[in-house]
Amino acid sequence: MEINYDENAIKNKGIEKAVEVFLRDIDTIEKAKNVPIFIFQDGVKKSYYIRCAISGETISKVISLDARLDPESDDMFRDNREILMTHTTFLRMRIDAENAREFNDIIAEYITSYLPEKPLKVWGGQHRSRAIIDALIQKKVSRYHGFRVYFCLSKEQRNELALISNTNIAVSNDLFDRQLEETYMGPHLRKWCNKVGLLKPSEDFPDAGYRAERITTQGARSFIVNYFKGKQAGEQLSGDQLDRNVYEPYLCQSGIFLDEEYLKLTEQMGDKLWVDKGMIEAGKAFAKLHKAQYEAIKKSKSNYRVFRMKTLMPSVLSAWSYVAGLLQPHPSRLQVHLTVPQPPKGCPDPLNAEETYKFRYYQDIETYRGLGTRSILKDRQRMVQVFLARTVDPEATFDKKLLNQAVNQATALKFFSKGYTA
């Protein structure tokens, strides 16, 4: 069978050999009709691929929907999106596949170093691939579908392919965060979250945080960055200065680029970052707080997601972690912070989610959505003062009085600080 190179592709004997093996092992329409195959090369990352058509019957035998960014890792984690089996778009795809619709531009990688019995790992078109397989199983429908098959990818090329394959309006930044983390930083963040209890054993970060009820990659990064930012600030303050400053918890950026503050921290600390005892203790304490909050709301009459997930709201998470770092040189207040507070009288949950949701400071606009519900800096600053105020008295609870005192303090400090703007 004739193999040619596109005019923009540089000849490569290793790639050519890999294509020959693919064509030997995988049935395509080009192979059946003895049609020449062309090798193409991407202009940005220089990755090699071919275009071909594969039947539904063959697809069901050779493709895997569990592609790995790191083929050498033994971790069995999905690096692409979850299949949304009940989504209306997928249900329509399934009907179309059963009616013999042809799908095109399914993006796959030919790789046999893991799951060799399923050498085609799908990066783009997971839902279409599943619909094709279901059509074969349910209706015995098999026709040829268009593929772009990539060969001999480097780690960087694979990550780029994964990002591009999933770049559309419907894809969450959480998926990009997870893929970038695993590719460039390794499994350290995920394993740290497993260790402290923010993720269950063998659980991964979600690819769409708005659906999942667990910490996201962005949330975990923000937790760690804020812990060390707070710790650095706390080392420069005496005990009587703690409550006299405006603090600005940081929210890591999300999307197709690694956050600069997170990247800088990991480069500075290296492997020491993941074994820091104070950070591990803080992570375990925060996981206990989240579990207590989640379970209390789950059993209450106000079982709303926004209440269950209160601890993982960006302003709450970043402020709590910042205070955990800030109080490292101040152990008596730190120990109060690391304990789960008792729920206020008449309230089911330790963070009093309903009261914070209803909270309005007299200066707030009418559309303000409540304390700790948004990610903006003002909310992050306020929540720092809430958590700090609680550590003054071990018996303190998140009642309306404490919330008002804390926000009053935050507002006054901001007013008198240098650079205050109305």
C-alpha positions in Angstrom: 0.0 0.0 0.0 1.4 3.4 -1.1 2.3 5.9 1.7 3.1 9.5 0.7 4.0 12.7 2.5 2.0 15.9 2.3 4.1 18.7 0.9 4.3 20.4 4.4 5.4 17.2 6.2 9.1 16.4 6.8 9.9 12.8 6.0 10.5 10.7 9.1 11.3 6.9 8.9 10.0 6.3 12.5 6.7 7.8 11.7 6.5 5.9 8.4 7.2 2.6 10.2 4.5 3.4 12.8 2.0 4.1 10.0 2.8 0.8 8.3 2.2 -1.1 11.5 -1.1 0.8 12.0 -2.2 -0.1 8.4 -1.2 -3.7 9.0 -3.2 -4.1 12.2 -6.2 -1.8 11.6 -8.7 -2.2 8.8 -9.5 1.0 6.9 -11.3 1.8 3.7 -8.1 3.0 2.2 -6.5 -0.4 2.9 -9.5 -2.2 1.4 -9.5 -0.1 -1.7 -5.7 0.1 -2.0 -5.9 3.9 -1.9 -2.7 5.8 -1.1 -2.3 7.2 2.4 -0.8 10.6 3.1 1.2 11.6 6.2 0.5 15.1 7.4 2.4 17.2 9.9 0.9 19.9 12.2 2.4 23.3 11.7 2.5 24.3 15.4 3.7 21.2 17.4 5.0 19.3 14.4 3.0 16.1 15.3 2.4 13.6 12.5 -1.0 12.2 11.5 -3.0 10.5 8.7 -6.6 10.8 7.6 -8.5 7.6 7.1 -11.9 6.0 7.4 -12.6 3.1 9.8 -15.8 1.0 10.0 -18.1 0.9 13.1 -17.4 -2.8 13.5 -13.6 -2.2 13.6 -14.0 0.8 15.8 -15.8 -1.3 18.5 -12.8 -3.6 18.7 -9.8 -1.2 18.6 -10.7 2.2 20.3 -10.4 3.2 23.9 -12.1 6.2 25.4 -9.7 6.3 28.4 -6.7 8.1 26.9 -3.7 9.0 29.1 -1.6 12.1 29.0 1.2 10.1 30.5 1.4 6.6 28.9 4.1 5.6 31.3 2.0 6.2 34.4 0.2 3.3 36.1 -2.6 5.7 37.3 -5.9 4.8 35.6 -7.4 8.3 35.3 -9.4 9.7 32.4 -7.7 12.7 30.7 -10.6 13.7 28.6 -14.3 14.4 29.2 -16.8 12.1 30.8 -19.4 10.7 28.5 -22.7 12.5 29.2 -25.0 9.5 28.6 -28.3 11.4 29.2 -27.4 14.7 27.5 -29.8 15.5 24.7 -27.0 16.1 22.2 -25.6 12.6 22.9 -29.0 11.0 22.6 -29.4 12.7 19.2 -25.9 11.4 18.2 -26.9 7.9 19.1 -30.1 8.1 17.0 -28.1 9.5 14.1 -25.6 6.7 14.4 -28.3 4.1 14.4 -29.7 5.6 11.2 -26.3 5.2 9.6 -25.0 8.7 9.8 -21.3 9.2 9.0 -19.2 11.0 11.6 -16.0 12.7 10.7 -12.8 14.1 12.2 -12.7 11.8 15.2 -9.2 12.4 16.7 -7.2 9.5 18.0 -3.7 8.4 18.9 -2.3 5.1 17.8 -0.3 3.8 20.8 0.3 0.3 22.1 2.4 1.0 25.2 -0.8 0.7 27.4 -4.1 -1.2 26.7 -2.5 -2.7 23.6 -5.7 -4.5 22.8 -7.3 -1.1 22.2 -4.5 0.7 20.3 -6.6 3.7 19.1 -7.0 6.2 22.1 -9.6 8.8 21.3 -8.9 12.4 22.2 -11.6 14.2 20.3 -15.0 12.6 19.5 -15.6 10.5 22.6 -19.4 10.9 22.3 -19.4 10.2 18.6 -17.3 7.1 19.1 -19.6 5.8 21.9 -22.7 6.5 19.7 -21.0 4.5 16.8 -20.3 1.5 19.2 -23.8 1.6 20.6 -25.3 1.7 17.1 -23.4 -1.5 16.2 -24.4 -3.3 19.5 -28.0 -2.2 19.4 -28.9 -2.0 15.7 -26.0 -3.9 14.0 -25.2 -0.7 12.1 -21.7 -0.3 10.8 -20.4 2.2 8.3 -17.1 4.0 7.7 -16.3 7.1 9.8 -13.6 9.7 9.3 -10.5 9.7 11.6 -7.4 11.7 12.2 -4.9 9.3 13.6 -1.7 10.6 15.3 1.6 8.8 15.8 4.6 8.9 18.1 3.5 11.9 20.1 5.7 13.5 22.7 4.1 14.5 26.1 3.9 18.1 25.0 2.3 17.2 21.6 -0.2 14.9 23.4 -1.2 17.6 25.8 -1.7 20.1 22.9 -3.8 17.5 21.1 -5.9 16.9 24.1 -6.5 20.6 24.6 -7.3 21.4 21.0 -9.6 18.3 20.7 -11.7 19.5 23.6 -11.7 23.3 22.8 -15.3 24.3 22.2 -17.7 26.5 24.1 -19.3 23.6 26.0 -16.0 22.5 27.6 -15.2 23.7 31.0 -11.8 25.2 32.0 -11.7 22.6 34.7 -10.9 20.0 32.0 -8.0 22.1 30.7 -6.7 22.7 34.3 -6.7 18.9 35.0 -4.9 18.1 31.7 -2.3 20.8 32.2 -1.7 19.8 35.8 -1.2 16.1 34.9 1.0 16.9 31.9 3.4 19.6 33.2 3.2 19.2 37.0 2.6 15.4 37.3 0.2 13.7 39.8 1.5 15.6 42.9 -1.5 17.9 43.4 -4.0 15.1 42.9 -2.2 12.7 45.2 -1.9 15.5 47.9 -5.6 16.0 47.8 -6.1 12.2 48.0 -3.8 12.1 51.1 -5.5 14.9 53.0 -9.1 13.8 52.2 -10.1 16.6 49.7 -10.4 13.8 47.1 -11.4 10.2 47.9 -8.7 7.6 47.4 -8.1 7.1 43.6 -10.5 9.9 42.8 -9.5 12.6 40.3 -10.3 16.3 39.8 -13.6 16.8 37.9 -13.7 17.9 34.3 -16.7 20.1 35.0 -16.7 21.6 38.5 -20.2 23.0 38.3 -21.6 19.4 38.1 -19.2 17.6 40.5 -19.3 18.1 44.2 -15.6 17.9 44.9 -12.6 20.2 44.8 -11.4 21.3 41.4 -7.8 21.6 40.1 -8.2 25.4 40.4 -9.5 25.1 44.0 -6.6 22.8 45.0 -4.0 25.1 43.5 -5.6 28.2 45.2 -5.6 26.4 48.5 -1.9 25.7 48.3 -0.8 29.1 47.0 -2.8 30.9 49.7 -1.5 28.8 52.5 2.1 29.9 51.6 1.1 33.5 50.9 -0.6 33.6 54.3 2.4 32.0 56.0 4.8 34.5 54.5 2.6 37.4 55.8 2.2 35.8 59.2 5.9 35.5 59.8 6.2 39.3 59.6 3.4 40.1 62.1 3.2 40.0 65.9 0.1 38.7 67.5 -1.4 42.1 68.1 -1.0 43.0 64.5 -2.9 40.1 63.0 -6.3 41.8 63.0 -5.1 45.2 61.8 -4.3 44.4 58.2 -6.1 44.1 54.9 -5.3 40.7 53.4 -5.8 39.7 49.8 -6.3 35.9 49.2 -5.3 34.9 45.7 -7.4 33.0 43.3 -5.5 30.9 40.8 -6.3 31.5 37.1 -8.1 28.7 35.2 -7.9 27.7 31.6 -5.3 26.8 29.0 -2.3 28.3 30.8 -0.7 27.4 34.1 -1.2 30.0 36.8 2.0 32.0 37.3 1.8 32.1 41.1 1.3 28.4 41.4 4.0 27.7 38.9 6.4 29.9 40.7 5.7 28.3 44.1 6.2 24.7 42.7 9.5 25.7 41.1 10.7 27.4 44.3 9.8 24.5 46.7 10.1 21.5 44.5 9.3 18.2 46.2 9.4 19.9 49.6 6.0 21.5 48.8 4.1 18.2 49.0 5.5 17.1 52.3 5.1 20.4 54.2 3.6 19.3 57.6 1.7 22.5 58.2 0.1 22.4 54.8 -0.8 18.8 55.2 -2.4 19.5 58.6 -4.3 22.4 57.1 -5.5 20.3 54.2 -6.8 17.6 56.6 -8.6 20.2 58.7 -10.2 21.8 55.7 -11.3 18.4 54.4 -13.0 17.8 57.8 -14.7 21.1 57.7 -16.0 20.5 54.2 -17.3 17.0 55.2 -19.0 18.4 58.2 -20.6 21.2 56.2 -21.7 18.9 53.4 -23.2 16.2 55.6 -25.0 18.8 57.8 -26.7 20.4 54.9 -27.4 17.1 53.2 -29.5 16.1 56.3 -31.2 19.5 56.7 -34.3 21.0 55.2 -32.2 23.5 53.2 -30.4 20.9 51.1 -29.1 23.2 48.3 -25.9 22.7 46.4 -24.7 26.2 47.2 -25.0 25.5 50.9 -23.5 22.0 50.7 -20.5 23.3 48.8 -20.0 26.4 50.9 -16.4 25.5 51.9 -15.4 25.1 48.3 -16.6 28.5 47.1 -13.5 30.3 45.9 -13.8 33.2 48.4 -14.3 30.8 51.3 -11.6 28.3 50.3 -8.9 30.9 49.5 -9.6 32.9 52.7 -9.6 29.8 54.9 -6.3 28.6 53.5 -4.7 32.0 53.7 -5.7 32.2 57.4 -4.3 28.7 58.0 -0.9 30.0 56.7 -1.2 33.4 58.4 -1.6 31.7 61.8 1.3 29.3 61.5 3.5 31.4 63.8 0.5 31.9 66.2 -0.3 28.4 67.4 -3.1 29.2 69.9 -5.3 30.9 67.3 -4.2 28.4 64.6 -5.6 25.5 66.6 -9.0 27.2 66.9 -9.0 27.8 63.1 -8.2 24.2 62.4 -11.2 22.9 64.4 -14.7 22.6 62.9 -16.8 25.3 64.6 -20.0 24.4 66.3 -23.1 25.4 64.4 -24.8 28.6 65.7 -28.0 28.1 67.7 -30.9 27.1 65.5 -28.6 26.5 62.5 -27.7 23.0 61.1 -24.3 23.7 59.6 -20.9 25.0 61.0 -20.6 27.8 58.3 -24.2 29.0 58.7 -24.6 29.0 54.9 -28.1 30.3 54.9 -27.2 33.3 57.1 -24.2 34.1 55.0 -26.2 33.8 51.8 -28.7 36.4 53.1 -26.0 38.7 54.5 -26.0 42.3 53.2 -23.8 45.0 54.6 -25.4 48.4 54.6 -23.0 49.6 51.8 -23.7 46.6 49.6 -25.8 47.0 46.5 -29.2 45.3 46.4 -28.0 42.6 44.0 -25.1 41.5 46.3 -25.5 37.7 46.5 -24.3 37.1 50.0 -21.1 36.6 52.0 -18.7 34.0 50.6 -20.8 33.3 47.5 -18.6 35.1 44.9 -15.0 35.0 43.9 -14.3 38.7 43.8 -11.5 40.2 45.9 -13.9 42.0 48.3 -15.5 38.7 49.3 -12.1 37.1 49.7 -11.0 40.0 52.0 -14.2 39.8 54.0 -14.0 36.1 54.5 -10.4 36.4 55.9 -11.7 38.7 58.6 -14.6 36.2 59.3 -12.2 33.4 59.9 -9.8 35.5 61.9 -12.6 36.8 64.1 -13.6 33.3 64.9 -10.2 32.4 66.2 -10.3 35.1 68.9 -12.7 33.0 70.9 -12.7 29.2 70.8 -16.4 29.2 71.5 -17.3 31.6 68.7 -19.7 30.5 66.0 -20.6 31.9 62.6 -23.6 33.8 63.9 -24.9 37.1 62.6 -23.1 39.1 65.2 -19.7 37.6 64.2 -20.4 38.2 60.5 -21.3 41.8 61.1 -18.2 42.4 63.3 -15.9 40.8 60.7 -17.3 42.7 57.8 -17.2 46.0 59.8 -13.5 45.3 60.5 -12.7 44.5 56.9 -14.5 47.6 55.7 -12.8 49.9 58.2 -9.3 48.4 57.5 -9.8 48.8 53.8 -11.0 52.4 54.3 -7.9 53.4 56.3 -5.4 51.4 54.3 -3.2 53.1 51.7 -4.7 53.2 48.3 -8.4 52.8 49.4 -10.9 53.7 46.7 -14.6 54.2 47.3 
